[in-house]
């Protein structure tokens, strides 16, 4: 029982179970086959973007720009295909690469110019969306490509394709973080940058690459967003950065850096999506949904900050019960 209680996956799973039960009780439509299928598709975008956000958080940084980056990337993607005549496969690769460039911009400003990540990505949040409105006079681009929807809504062996994307990407991220020198340097830099530097690690390069990964994840998220709606829009991705950060934090990633589990981020993403789905089914206004997501982040961070105190209190309580 003690080993189970100390398991890093237990708390996120309990949070997911509680949220799912509460949503199912308050909203009978939650368990409808159509809604569950839509839930599985919706979580794919949040979870993939959350992979990049988690890498940045592990290094002790924060990325507030994925939502705006996705808006910009969907517009670039749509314009390339619709008006530029770029073939779909090439447009996909260029969009993902551009996502990496946007991440590299954030990484260079943060790691090499030593501008705090919060300031860098807050500026990018505004700038990227502003640039997105410069395409097509700020108007969305619809009916981008007839083959796009199959990327998001297609199936293989009766399972939706986004599920395979998630499995592959999370497996790759898990392997990198657990079994490669780069993955170990991510945790080392986030845990103690000074000690990591004294150990011979290139702290700046590690931080830079973490942002590049976040940019690539945003590029993949943009492709899925465009494929889901067969369009590009400067209004896409609003609030997505909060969902990605919340997914990582609910999964146990410490905003102080150096601690967390990438698989738990997927559980956190599913939790966030279920919360949003339940609020949508109950016709809760978008403004209230944003407040709820913010509250979830505060609670999750509070639990992380007070983890030791809560554990000590629980241990004292348990000892008291045993004594009685």
C-alpha positions in Angstrom: 0.0 0.0 0.0 2.9 2.4 0.8 4.4 1.7 -2.6 1.1 2.4 -4.3 0.6 5.6 -2.4 4.1 6.8 -3.5 3.4 6.0 -7.1 3.7 9.1 -9.3 0.9 8.0 -11.5 -1.7 7.4 -8.7 -2.6 11.1 -8.0 -3.2 12.0 -11.7 -5.3 8.8 -12.2 -7.4 9.5 -9.1 -8.0 13.1 -10.4 -9.0 11.7 -13.8 -11.3 9.2 -12.2 -13.0 11.7 -10.0 -13.5 14.2 -12.8 -14.9 11.5 -15.1 -17.3 10.2 -12.4 -18.6 13.7 -11.5 -19.0 14.6 -15.2 -20.9 11.3 -15.9 -23.2 11.9 -13.0 -24.0 15.5 -13.8 -24.2 15.0 -17.5 -25.9 11.9 -18.8 -24.8 12.7 -22.4 -21.2 12.4 -21.4 -21.2 8.6 -21.8 -22.8 8.7 -25.3 -20.7 7.0 -27.9 -20.6 10.1 -30.1 -19.4 12.3 -27.2 -16.7 9.8 -26.2 -15.5 9.6 -29.7 -15.3 13.3 -30.0 -13.5 13.4 -26.6 -10.8 11.0 -27.9 -10.3 13.3 -30.9 -10.3 16.5 -28.9 -7.7 15.3 -26.4 -5.2 14.6 -29.2 -4.5 18.2 -29.9 -4.2 19.2 -26.2 -2.0 16.2 -25.4 0.4 16.7 -28.3 0.9 20.4 -27.5 1.3 19.5 -23.8 4.3 17.3 -24.7 6.2 20.4 -25.8 5.0 22.4 -22.8 6.1 19.6 -20.5 9.7 19.6 -21.9 9.9 23.3 -21.2 8.5 23.0 -17.7 11.0 20.2 -16.9 13.8 22.7 -17.6 12.2 25.2 -15.2 10.7 27.3 -17.9 7.2 28.2 -19.1 5.7 28.5 -22.6 2.7 30.8 -23.0 2.8 30.9 -26.8 1.5 27.5 -28.2 -2.1 28.7 -28.7 -1.0 31.8 -30.7 1.7 29.8 -32.6 -1.0 27.3 -33.7 -3.2 30.2 -35.0 -0.2 31.5 -37.0 0.8 28.1 -38.2 -2.8 27.1 -39.4 -2.9 30.3 -41.4 0.5 29.7 -43.0 -0.5 26.1 -43.7 -3.9 27.1 -45.2 -2.4 29.9 -47.3 0.4 27.7 -48.7 -2.1 25.1 -49.9 -5.1 27.2 -50.9 -3.3 30.1 -52.6 0.3 28.9 -53.0 -0.5 25.6 -54.6 2.0 23.8 -52.3 1.4 20.0 -52.2 -0.1 18.7 -48.9 2.8 16.6 -47.7 5.3 19.4 -48.3 3.0 21.9 -46.6 2.8 19.6 -43.6 6.5 19.3 -43.3 7.1 23.1 -43.8 4.4 23.9 -41.1 6.0 21.6 -38.6 9.5 23.0 -39.4 8.1 26.6 -39.0 6.8 25.5 -35.6 10.3 24.5 -34.7 11.6 27.9 -35.9 9.1 29.7 -33.7 10.2 27.6 -30.8 13.8 28.3 -31.6 13.0 32.0 -31.5 11.6 31.6 -28.0 14.5 29.4 -27.0 17.2 31.8 -28.3 15.7 34.8 -26.4 15.3 32.8 -23.2 18.5 30.7 -23.2 21.1 32.8 -24.9 19.8 36.4 -24.2 18.7 35.4 -20.7 15.3 37.0 -21.0 12.9 35.2 -18.6 10.8 32.6 -20.3 7.6 34.1 -19.0 8.4 37.5 -20.7 9.6 35.9 -23.9 6.6 33.6 -24.4 4.2 36.3 -23.2 5.5 38.6 -25.9 5.3 35.7 -28.4 1.7 35.0 -27.4 0.8 38.5 -28.6 3.2 38.7 -31.5 2.4 35.3 -33.1 -1.4 36.0 -33.1 -0.8 39.5 -34.5 1.2 38.0 -37.4 -1.6 35.5 -38.0 -4.0 38.3 -38.6 -1.7 39.7 -41.3 -2.6 36.7 -43.5 -5.6 36.8 -45.8 -6.6 40.2 -44.3 -7.3 38.5 -41.0 -10.0 36.3 -42.4 -10.1 32.5 -42.0 -9.2 30.3 -44.9 -11.8 27.5 -45.4 -11.9 24.3 -47.5 -8.1 24.0 -47.5 -7.8 20.5 -48.9 -10.2 17.6 -49.5 -7.7 15.0 -48.0 -7.1 17.0 -44.8 -10.0 15.6 -42.8 -8.8 12.0 -43.2 -5.7 13.0 -41.3 -7.8 13.8 -38.2 -11.0 11.7 -38.7 -9.5 8.7 -40.4 -9.3 5.3 -38.7 -7.1 2.3 -38.7 -8.2 -1.0 -37.3 -11.4 0.8 -36.1 -9.3 3.2 -34.0 -9.0 6.9 -34.8 -5.7 8.0 -36.3 -5.0 10.6 -33.6 -4.8 7.8 -31.0 -1.8 6.4 -32.9 -0.2 9.8 -33.1 -0.5 10.1 -29.3 0.9 6.7 -28.7 3.9 7.2 -31.0 4.7 10.7 -29.8 4.3 10.0 -26.1 6.4 6.8 -26.4 9.1 8.7 -28.2 9.0 11.5 -25.5 9.1 8.9 -22.7 12.1 7.1 -24.3 14.0 10.4 -24.8 13.5 11.6 -21.3 14.2 8.2 -19.6 17.0 6.6 -21.7 18.9 9.4 -23.4 21.6 11.8 -22.2 19.5 14.7 -23.5 16.6 13.5 -21.4 18.7 13.3 -18.3 20.1 16.8 -19.0 16.5 18.1 -19.2 15.8 17.0 -15.6 19.3 18.1 -14.4 18.9 21.6 -15.8 15.4 22.0 -14.4 16.5 20.6 -11.0 19.5 22.8 -10.5 21.0 24.8 -13.4 24.1 25.8 -11.5 24.9 22.2 -10.6 24.2 21.0 -14.1 26.6 23.6 -15.5 29.3 22.6 -13.0 28.7 19.0 -14.1 29.6 19.9 -17.7 26.1 20.1 -19.2 25.4 22.8 -21.7 22.5 24.4 -19.9 21.7 27.0 -22.6 21.6 24.4 -25.4 19.3 22.2 -23.3 16.9 25.0 -22.6 17.0 26.1 -26.3 16.2 22.5 -27.5 13.3 22.2 -25.1 11.7 25.2 -26.7 12.4 23.8 -30.2 10.6 20.7 -29.2 7.7 22.8 -27.9 7.6 24.6 -31.3 7.5 21.3 -33.2 4.7 20.1 -30.9 2.8 23.2 -31.7 3.4 22.6 -35.4 1.9 19.1 -35.1 -1.0 20.5 -33.1 -1.6 23.1 -35.9 -1.8 20.4 -38.5 -4.4 18.5 -36.5 -6.3 21.7 -35.8 -6.4 22.5 -39.5 -7.3 19.0 -40.4 -10.1 18.8 -37.8 -11.8 22.0 -39.2 -10.3 21.9 -42.8 -9.4 25.5 -42.3 -6.9 28.0 -40.9 -7.9 30.9 -38.7 -6.1 33.6 -36.6 -8.6 32.8 -33.8 -7.6 29.2 -33.4 -5.8 28.0 -30.3 -7.2 30.6 -27.8 -6.5 29.3 -24.3 -4.7 26.2 -25.6 -1.5 27.2 -23.8 -3.4 27.1 -20.4 -4.8 23.7 -21.2 -1.3 22.4 -22.1 0.3 23.8 -18.9 -2.6 22.5 -16.8 -2.2 19.0 -18.3 1.5 19.0 -17.3 0.8 20.3 -13.8 -2.1 18.0 -13.2 0.3 15.2 -14.3 2.7 16.1 -11.5 5.2 18.2 -13.4 6.7 20.8 -11.0 6.7 24.4 -12.3 10.0 24.7 -10.4 11.5 22.2 -12.9 13.4 19.0 -12.7 10.5 16.7 -11.7 7.6 15.0 -13.5 6.5 12.2 -15.8 5.7 12.7 -19.4 3.1 9.9 -19.4 1.2 11.6 -16.6 0.9 14.6 -18.9 -1.3 12.6 -21.2 -3.5 11.7 -18.2 -3.6 15.4 -17.2 -4.6 16.3 -20.8 -7.5 13.9 -20.7 -8.6 15.3 -17.3 -8.6 18.8 -18.7 -10.5 17.8 -21.8 -13.1 16.0 -19.8 -13.6 19.1 -17.6 -14.0 21.2 -20.7 -16.4 18.7 -22.2 -18.5 18.5 -19.1 -18.7 22.3 -18.9 -19.7 22.4 -22.6 -22.4 19.8 -22.2 -23.8 21.8 -19.3 -23.8 25.0 -21.4 -21.4 26.8 -19.1 -20.1 30.0 -20.7 -16.6 30.1 -22.1 -15.6 32.8 -19.6 -16.5 30.5 -16.7 -14.6 27.7 -18.4 -11.5 29.8 -18.5 -11.8 30.6 -14.8 -12.2 26.9 -14.0 -9.0 26.0 -15.9 -7.2 28.8 -14.1 -8.4 27.5 -10.8 -7.3 24.0 -11.6 -3.8 25.3 -12.4 -3.7 27.2 -9.1 -4.9 24.1 -7.1 -2.5 21.8 -8.9 0.5 24.1 -8.3 -0.5 24.6 -4.7 -0.6 20.9 -4.1 2.9 20.6 -5.7 4.3 23.4 -3.5 2.8 22.0 -0.3 3.4 18.4 -1.2 5.9 17.8 1.6 3.8 19.5 4.2 0.7 17.6 3.1 2.6 14.3 3.2 4.0 15.1 6.7 0.5 15.9 8.0 -0.9 12.7 6.5 1.9 10.7 8.1 1.3 12.3 11.5 -2.4 11.6 11.1 -1.7 8.0 10.1 0.7 7.6 13.1 -1.9 9.0 15.4 -4.6 6.6 14.2 -2.2 3.7 14.6 -1.4 4.8 18.2 -5.1 4.9 19.0 
